[in-house]
Amino acid sequence: MKRIFKYTFIVALVAIVASCSTVPLSGRKQLSLVSDEQIQEQAAVAYKEFLNSSKTKVVTGTSNAALVKKVGNRIATAVNQYLAAEGLANQYNFNWEFNLVESNDVNAWCMPGGKVAVYTGILPFTANEAGLATVMGHEIAHAIARHSMEQMSNQYAMQVGAQVLGVATSGKSSIVQGLVNNAYGIGGQLALLKYSRSNESEADQLGLIFMAMAGYNPETAVKFWERMASAKAASSTPEFLSTHPSDVRRINDIQKLIPTAMKYYKK
């Protein structure tokens, strides 16, 4: 049984190590066990269903709706030019879409493949075009860094790990199996939270560079995050159990990243 476990573990480990990709600009290695193309296809379908839902009100014909498309297209153009210059264009067959959605939620997101939604509830905090570029640069960074693919790959790897543990403890009592499974479950959940926090920080890093490439001063990003911090001042969620960095840490980290982002700034 030990030999079976050892063999199964080695095979799983080799497969995971071999399935890695590199995030542009940051150079970080990430797990890549899920087809990015398939995720983009699913995201395109989900985005269309979201826009066509009776619960979704897409805003059109307003200055804010036009601004969302303007900022989104400027950042997308800059990102596409960078990827082409780095020989990475064939890895990102994005069909960009940018829409403003009527909602009080303070939110914005970018699905894999470049499907972006900005909620009207976040506009009071973006305050201006540069603030909007901060938000959209951050969300687009999640897509370029393939964070959705990475999260799904991490979950898949956890499932493989659980199966390996099942083999290893199959000859033990149900109590031992339960303890191991519970420990693995807790550790796995915290690991995913950690990945989420690191993804957020990486999106901050890439987002600053992307907005700079598009002609927006990355120094203006600090003001946006300070406004967001003021709005969330009542929150008391411990950072180590949160999917987002603390506001203080995020702002401090962004200030440290600005000199690098300024190298890409094109006025």
C-alpha angles and dihedrals in degrees: 000000000000090000091051091050092047092049093046091048093049093049091049092046094050091049092051095046091049092051100071134122134188126246113231116251096000092060091211118154114234136186113259112185098134128072109256090201092056091049090052092051091051091046092052091053092046092048092052091049090049093052093046095046117117087231093058122081111192111204115226136168096031132112091245092052090050091048092054090054092044095051093041094051092047092053093042091051092050092047092048091051091050093048091048092050090051093048092246100112093103089059093059113054093170123172099202121215128173124192137169113221126200107239139126090224113113094229149114132177144179121213122210109282095038102287105154132187125182118192120220088230091073096052095085087060097044086052095177144018094278091051090052089049089054091056097042093044089054094049094044088051089061089058096044090048089050092230093161090055090047094050091050090047091051091052091048091050089052090054090051089049091051090053091051090051089051090058092047095052099035091106094047130088120277089250093059091045090051093051093049093046092048092049091048091048093052093045091047093052092050090047091055090049089052091051089050092053092048090048091053092051091047090050088053090053096047093038091059091051093046094051089047091052088052092054100262118129107245090208088074090064092079092065092053094052090046089055090049091049091054090052092051097042092118093059116108102177109140111246095230089061095042130091090220131060116251114271093245093049093045094052092046091049092048091052089054091049096050097084090057093045091050089065087069095044113123112186 
